[in-house]
Amino acid sequence: MAQIGFDRRRINGPEESFAVIFEDNEEDPSKWKAGMARVGRLPLAIRPIFLQPGLIEQANGSAFIETGKTKIAVAIYGPRQSKNIAFHDKGRLNVEVKFAPFSCQKRRAPIRDAEDRSIAMAIHQAILPSVRLETMPKSVVDIFVTILEADGIEGCVAVGSVAASAALVDAGIEVYGLVASTSAAVNGDELWLDPSNEEAAQSKGTLVLSSMPALNKITSVWQNGEMLPDQVLAAVDICEKQCVEIHTVVAEKLRETHSL
Amino acid sequence: MASSHISKAESSYIQAGLTSKDPQRLDGRNLGDYRAVALETGVAPLANGSAKLNIGRNPHNGSGGTEVVAATKLEVETLEEGAVDKGRVVCTVTCSPAAYPHLSPNAVEDLQYDLTTVINQTLAHPSLHPGNLRIIPGRKSWLLNVDLVVLADAGNIYDALFMAARAALWDTKVPRTRFVQFKARKGGVDNVGKGGDGMDVHQDVTSGFDTRGAHSAADFELPDYWDEGEVLDGRDRWPICITLNLVPPNHFLDATTSEESAVPLKLLLVFSFASIEVPTIQAMRFIGTGETSSPELRQLIKEGQRYAADTFKALQSKLKAEDVRRNQKTRELFASR
């Protein structure tokens, strides 16, 4: 017995313990090196989008969206009376983002953290110019975005904005146009659309463009990291084209759902 | 929205002035004009780097304007297993309630959260990370805290925050460190093994479980130097922000509080000038209810780059002048002893 006070009836494990590292059985992104082509997808290909409006019964409007490993549910309550806020001749748009505790690789404690709010800010800005808030004075529209599974912040912002806009339409709230949104990342000299978490982490800079393709207007550009001005402009053009396609898909789905 | 509420009439009066053929602003500035910017570095003696910035101080009584104090503080951080061993940068913005008397405490908190998010996402991005925050590879590194305090807000807070942060980071000195190594004496290990337990320990065989040999340096010390250390690596890269206030077809710089509340859309462009010829965009944000189109955006980025280059040059010469002034002061102080 090496130590005094050693009790073999207790568990004598080490004081510290570390989480088990599982071998990732999906494609290994660490194999990717700068300058290599994208694995599994073409540079300008986005992951297929599944959208289902109106899944949440008690909400005024809702949408569930899934693209790749990103799964987001959006519920809209309102327009309803805004309490404890002074009179305002325009309505207010309130966006709240919540990560499910099981949504990421690491557990997310169910408390409000900085990332929730930054994503909420970005989604708020993406859809705010599209909503006709002047038609609902003294009211507030609450948008609750629940991220069930996340695959990169950029993806969450883009997909969340699309779902939130679809849910607004599902709720029958007047908008100028549907908002479509796409993310892009600069990897090497290439521009990759709709990057996954690993791809965004390896990239130099990322950009999320939100637009109203029906009106040919940009509502928000949310860019981070190092990009040349020309790269930004090229990314904006490519994302805008992609948004037109996303817009078609979303509009088609909404028409299908509401004509039943 | 951060700005105070103004009446519809006042808002439309300001807008009409800005969008007219011959644009007029309340204080008589041109659309591309900044208010006077006052900057001083080294204002907080206990910080590793600091700066105080004021935009638009009244020249007659020295009051008013947007006032921001930035300070950096370095902390030693022990790394967890699997953490990145390059050090970390964390930025925080605090708003004094006195700067926003018309906002409720909750709204001020939300506002500083939003400001923090923009600053932190930009300055803590890996592409701007300074290279000399490592102390002992895999063990210890510096945590660089950038704290910004908003003392007064008279408009254009984002530009002020980024400029103050750049000045404080420019001023930051990283203390020099030296490794300290503990080595067990060869053959002197018998006083370890002889615990009276009679176990036979083979000292020559390295155990697979012994990870102590992985890093030779065990700790570090701070050698005493006359200056406070070396400057942050890559300090030329720290970006500056240009806020373009869009009132189609015009845009203008450096909005006052009342102008801000009359503007439907603001575009934040954050440029880094690692080399003055090829600036890079480090962040871009839209704030407000307005919208734009891609041809407009193309034009705005081009203009923004031009404004940013001018601001950068002015700030750079001021920072260099501050360096000279403070070194001069130190030398005189030293000589008079």
HADDOCK unambig.tbl for C-alpha pairs under 7 A between the chains (distance, minus, plus):
assign (segid A and resid 2 and name CA) (segid B and resid 197 and name CA) 6.34 0.50 0.50
assign (segid A and resid 118 and name CA) (segid B and resid 117 and name CA) 6.16 0.50 0.50
assign (segid A and resid 125 and name CA) (segid B and resid 287 and name CA) 6.51 0.50 0.50
assign (segid A and resid 125 and name CA) (segid B and resid 288 and name CA) 6.95 0.50 0.50
assign (segid A and resid 128 and name CA) (segid B and resid 289 and name CA) 5.86 0.50 0.50
assign (segid A and resid 129 and name CA) (segid B and resid 289 and name CA) 4.52 0.50 0.50
assign (segid A and resid 129 and name CA) (segid B and resid 290 and name CA) 5.66 0.50 0.50
assign (segid A and resid 129 and name CA) (segid B and resid 291 and name CA) 6.32 0.50 0.50
assign (segid A and resid 204 and name CA) (segid B and resid 127 and name CA) 6.61 0.50 0.50
assign (segid A and resid 216 and name CA) (segid B and resid 293 and name CA) 6.66 0.50 0.50
assign (segid A and resid 217 and name CA) (segid B and resid 291 and name CA) 6.23 0.50 0.50
assign (segid A and resid 217 and name CA) (segid B and resid 292 and name CA) 5.55 0.50 0.50
assign (segid A and resid 217 and name CA) (segid B and resid 293 and name CA) 4.76 0.50 0.50
assign (segid A and resid 218 and name CA) (segid B and resid 291 and name CA) 5.75 0.50 0.50
assign (segid A and resid 218 and name CA) (segid B and resid 292 and name CA) 5.15 0.50 0.50
assign (segid A and resid 218 and name CA) (segid B and resid 293 and name CA) 5.22 0.50 0.50
assign (segid A and resid 218 and name CA) (segid B and resid 294 and name CA) 6.91 0.50 0.50
assign (segid A and resid 219 and name CA) (segid B and resid 291 and name CA) 4.92 0.50 0.50
assign (segid A and resid 219 and name CA) (segid B and resid 292 and name CA) 6.61 0.50 0.50
assign (segid A and resid 220 and name CA) (segid B and resid 286 and name CA) 5.39 0.50 0.50
assign (segid A and resid 221 and name CA) (segid B and resid 284 and name CA) 6.51 0.50 0.50
assign (segid A and resid 221 and name CA) (segid B and resid 285 and name CA) 5.87 0.50 0.50
assign (segid A and resid 221 and name CA) (segid B and resid 286 and name CA) 6.25 0.50 0.50
assign (segid A and resid 222 and name CA) (segid B and resid 284 and name CA) 5.64 0.50 0.50
assign (segid A and resid 222 and name CA) (segid B and resid 285 and name CA) 5.14 0.50 0.50
assign (segid A and resid 223 and name CA) (segid B and resid 283 and name CA) 4.98 0.50 0.50
assign (segid A and resid 223 and name CA) (segid B and resid 284 and name CA) 4.82 0.50 0.50
assign (segid A and resid 223 and name CA) (segid B and resid 285 and name CA) 6.73 0.50 0.50
assign (segid A and resid 224 and name CA) (segid B and resid 122 and name CA) 6.48 0.50 0.50
assign (segid A and resid 224 and name CA) (segid B and resid 282 and name CA) 5.80 0.50 0.50
assign (segid A and resid 224 and name CA) (segid B and resid 283 and name CA) 4.60 0.50 0.50
assign (segid A and resid 224 and name CA) (segid B and resid 284 and name CA) 6.89 0.50 0.50
assign (segid A and resid 225 and name CA) (segid B and resid 122 and name CA) 6.94 0.50 0.50
assign (segid A and resid 225 and name CA) (segid B and resid 125 and name CA) 6.14 0.50 0.50
assign (segid A and resid 225 and name CA) (segid B and resid 127 and name CA) 6.20 0.50 0.50
assign (segid A and resid 225 and name CA) (segid B and resid 282 and name CA) 4.91 0.50 0.50
assign (segid A and resid 225 and name CA) (segid B and resid 283 and name CA) 6.33 0.50 0.50
assign (segid A and resid 226 and name CA) (segid B and resid 127 and name CA) 6.14 0.50 0.50
assign (segid A and resid 226 and name CA) (segid B and resid 280 and name CA) 6.05 0.50 0.50
assign (segid A and resid 226 and name CA) (segid B and resid 281 and name CA) 5.92 0.50 0.50
assign (segid A and resid 226 and name CA) (segid B and resid 282 and name CA) 4.89 0.50 0.50
assign (segid A and resid 227 and name CA) (segid B and resid 280 and name CA) 5.43 0.50 0.50
assign (segid A and resid 227 and name CA) (segid B and resid 281 and name CA) 5.26 0.50 0.50
assign (segid A and resid 227 and name CA) (segid B and resid 282 and name CA) 6.51 0.50 0.50
assign (segid A and resid 228 and name CA) (segid B and resid 279 and name CA) 6.90 0.50 0.50
assign (segid A and resid 228 and name CA) (segid B and resid 280 and name CA) 4.58 0.50 0.50
assign (segid A and resid 228 and name CA) (segid B and resid 281 and name CA) 5.85 0.50 0.50
assign (segid A and resid 229 and name CA) (segid B and resid 280 and name CA) 6.33 0.50 0.50
assign (segid A and resid 229 and name CA) (segid B and resid 281 and name CA) 6.12 0.50 0.50
assign (segid A and resid 233 and name CA) (segid B and resid 298 and name CA) 6.65 0.50 0.50
